Amino acid sequence: MDKISIIKSRINNSSRSRSLINIKDHVLDQIFFDLTIDNALSFSISKLIKLKDDYINSKSTKKMTCLSLDYYLIRGWDKNEARAKISAIQTANANKFAKKRKLNPSQYQHIKSPMTVEFWTDRGLTISEAIDKIKSQRPHNKKYWLNLGYSDSESKQLAADHQSNAGKVFSELLKKNPSDYAEKINTKLEYWMAKGFNKEDATEMLKNRQTTFSLDKCIEKYGKEKGQQVFYRRQKKWLASLHENFIREGDGRSPSSQFANSIIQAICSRLQIQVPTKEKYIRDKSTGMAYSYDFTLKQKRKIIEFNGDYWHCNPAIYEAEYFNKSKKKTAQEIWDHDQVKIELAERKGYQVLIIWESDWNDDPNRTVERCLDFLNN
């Protein structure tokens, strides 16, 4: 029997049998590297456990629980394995509490959920602190992953992945059983009627929900005089933009957003090529639909799409059921449309890179370098 097996056997058969729980064998090899088989047999249980504790404490100054990512990483788990373990523990704890609450409803009926603002304000937090605390407990929020030990970029991507996956699941459920979920979406009439409004009032509530910018809202926010100025100034600017695009492009739509134009100009300058005057179109013969692409380097078979956070409903910001009033579509519907575009380009032999507006806002130089790396490799 090797020394690790001897140590595990001795500790597991002692009163401190849980001392090595969740520690992988390759980490135990590091902890007890200097010990011989004689040491493994002769050292006291307390001394062996102290060696383990000293090693664990040397890896982190933070106090960790079994719901912390670092707890598992230090013990030799990989990230995906650790995340799955944490998720399983959280699910088990939630199910256990739900069962207790179901068996003894009177005992728990006055307990406020930690996902409510009141729960945290009762414990001394301000409203804004309470909102941040709640967000940090939801996996679609970046703070949730930061608290588990991931880097900022990893947390951002994990939050986006979670939102995207959750959106796909919800979209499938909605397609299969639309009537079951209509009352849960505030852009549906059924949502407002379920809250007790009659059909007429529910229609008005729905209209208000879908109206994000209006003269009444401006007056309510800024007062009558300033509100009218804000509203009509924006309307004048919008109409001028439509006219300008109509003269230049033949319709009222601009082919690229301002941030996209800035990146394209920077890319073309670095590559020493002419800025394209038109977007590339690819037609899907099976459907007859044609799709435009922001930037195409045909000789390299590379395409870059520059997605505005609002217009394309950045998954790191918007949930799948969010209704984009300008496009009259949910975020999931917009994502599905964008995915069709990507898959069509890939079938035509192109590689596609997606750049989000927030990437450009966070770090313009890094975003341009990312585009150049994609185009040059």
C-alpha positions, -999 to 999 in steps of 0.1 A, spaced: 0 0 0 14 34 -9 17 62 16 -13 82 4 -35 52 7 -21 46 42 -28 82 53 -63 82 38 -71 49 55 -59 61 89 -77 94 88 -109 80 73 -111 54 101 -105 80 128 -129 104 146 -118 130 121 -128 110 90 -141 141 71 -107 159 72 -97 149 37 -131 152 21 -131 167 -15 -92 167 -17 -80 150 -49 -52 125 -47 -27 145 -67 -31 173 -42 -26 149 -13 7 139 -31 18 175 -28 7 179 8 25 147 20 54 148 -5 82 148 21 67 119 41 79 84 39 58 53 44 72 50 79 60 86 86 26 78 72 23 49 96 39 66 127 27 102 126 -3 110 147 -37 117 131 -35 153 144 0 158 129 -12 145 95 -42 168 95 -21 198 106 1 192 75 -31 193 54 -44 224 71 -11 242 67 -11 235 30 -47 246 24 -41 278 45 -10 286 25 -30 287 -7 -55 314 4 -61 339 32 -98 338 26 -122 318 47 -139 295 22 -170 273 23 -180 244 1 -199 269 -20 -168 288 -30 -150 281 -62 -116 285 -46 -124 258 -20 -124 232 -48 -97 246 -70 -72 245 -41 -83 209 -35 -75 199 -71 -108 202 -89 -111 218 -123 -135 247 -128 -163 229 -146 -162 201 -121 -163 226 -92 -191 246 -107 -212 214 -111 -205 204 -75 -215 239 -62 -247 239 -83 -256 204 -70 -252 215 -34 -272 247 -39 -300 227 -56 -300 201 -28 -302 228 -1 -330 246 -19 -350 214 -23 -344 205 14 -357 239 25 -387 237 1 -396 204 16 -393 217 52 -414 247 42 -441 225 26 -443 203 57 -445 233 81 -459 262 62 -468 282 94 -433 281 106 -419 297 75 -447 318 61 -433 351 74 -397 345 62 -387 369 35 -368 356 5 -331 367 3 -340 376 -33 -361 405 -21 -350 441 -13 -369 440 20 -348 410 32 -316 429 30 -329 463 41 -341 447 72 -305 436 78 -292 472 75 -284 475 38 -295 505 18 -318 499 -12 -290 502 -37 -268 478 -17 -297 454 -14 -302 454 -52 -265 448 -58 -266 419 -33 -296 403 -51 -279 407 -84 -247 390 -71 -268 359 -63 -281 355 -99 -260 336 -124 -271 359 -153 -252 387 -135 -215 392 -138 -211 398 -100 -223 362 -93 -194 348 -111 -169 373 -98 -179 362 -63 -171 326 -72 -135 336 -81 -137 341 -119 -119 369 -136 -138 399 -150 -137 386 -186 -146 351 -176 -175 364 -154 -189 385 -183 -188 355 -207 -203 331 -182 -232 355 -174 -238 359 -212 -237 321 -217 -262 316 -188 -286 342 -202 -283 327 -237 -289 292 -225 -318 303 -203 -333 322 -232 -331 292 -254 -348 270 -229 -375 296 -222 -380 302 -259 -385 264 -265 -410 262 -236 -428 293 -249 -431 277 -284 -445 244 -270 -469 259 -245 -475 296 -253 -506 299 -231 -487 286 -200 -462 314 -201 -482 344 -215 -490 355 -179 -453 357 -171 -443 381 -199 -451 418 -193 -453 425 -231 -484 402 -233 -519 412 -226 -525 381 -204 -498 393 -180 -517 424 -171 -551 407 -170 -536 381 -145 -528 410 -123 -564 419 -120 -569 445 -147 -599 443 -171 -592 440 -208 -594 477 -214 -571 487 -185 -548 458 -194 -545 471 -229 -536 505 -216 -510 491 -192 -495 471 -221 -493 502 -242 -476 521 -214 -451 493 -210 -442 493 -247 -439 531 -248 -405 540 -236 -403 575 -251 -433 598 -254 -443 634 -249 -461 625 -217 -431 607 -203 -409 636 -211 -433 661 -193 -436 637 -164 -398 635 -160 -387 671 -169 -418 693 -164 -440 707 -191 -417 733 -207 -384 714 -206 -402 681 -214 -417 695 -246 -382 708 -256 -366 674 -250 -393 655 -269 -394 677 -300 -356 681 -301 -353 644 -303 -381 640 -328 -364 667 -350 -331 649 -348 -347 615 -356 -365 629 -387 -333 646 -399 -314 613 -395 -341 595 -415 -339 621 -443 -301 620 -444 -300 582 -447 -327 582 -473 -307 606 -495 -275 586 -489 -287 550 -488 -321 550 -506 -341 543 -474 -342 555 -438 -319 529 -424 -283 535 -417 -261 505 -428 -238 507 -398 -238 522 -364 -214 549 -354 -192 526 -333 -191 501 -362 -179 529 -386 -152 539 -361 -139 503 -359 -140 498 -397 -121 530 -403 -94 519 -377 -92 484 -392 -89 497 -428 -62 522 -417 -41 495 -401 -46 471 -430 -40 499 -455 -71 491 -475 -99 513 -487 -129 517 -464 -158 497 -481 -187 519 -492 -213 491 -490 -220 461 -469 -217 426 -483 -250 407 -490 -254 370 -490 -286 354 -503 -300 322 -489 -314 304 -520 -335 281 -499 -355 309 -484 -349 338 -509 -337 360 -480 -307 382 -483 -286 392 -453 -261 421 -450 -228 419 -432 -209 448 -416 -173 441 -427 -161 415 -451 -125 406 -461 -133 384 -491 -98 372 -498 -95 358 -463 -131 346 -461 -136 366 -429 -166 386 -417 -170 408 -387 -204 418 -374 -206 449 -351 -236 444 -329 -251 473 -310 -260 463 -274 -296 476 -278 -304 467 -314 -290 431 -310 -299 427 -273 -265 419 -259 -270 387 -239 -248 401 -211 -274 429 -207 -308 417 -218 -327 385 -209 -343 364 -236 -378 375 -230 -369 412 -232 -391 429 -259 -372 453 -281 -399 478 -290 -379 492 -320 -376 459 -337 -409 445 -323 -392 413 -313 -380 396 -282 -343 393 -275 -345 356 -283 -361 363 -317 -333 388 -325 -306 363 -314 -322 336 -335 -322 359 -366 -286 368 -360 -277 331 -357 -293 324 -390 -271 351 -406 -239 336 -390 -248 300 -401 -255 312 -437 -221 329 -439 -204 298 -424 -220 276 -450 -206 299 -477 -171 293 -463 -167 324 -441 -155 327 -405 -175 352 -385 -165 373 -355 -190 392 -334 -180 425 -317 -204 440 -292 -208 478 -287 -199 474 -250 -165 457 -260 -157 489 -280 -168 512 -252 -148 493 -226 -115 492 -246 -114 505 -282 -78 497 -287 -81 461 -275 -112 457 -297 -94 468 -328 -65 445 -321 -89 416 -316 -104 423 -350 -70 425 -367 -59 392 -350 -90 376 -364 -85 390 -399 -47 382 -401 -49 346 -388 
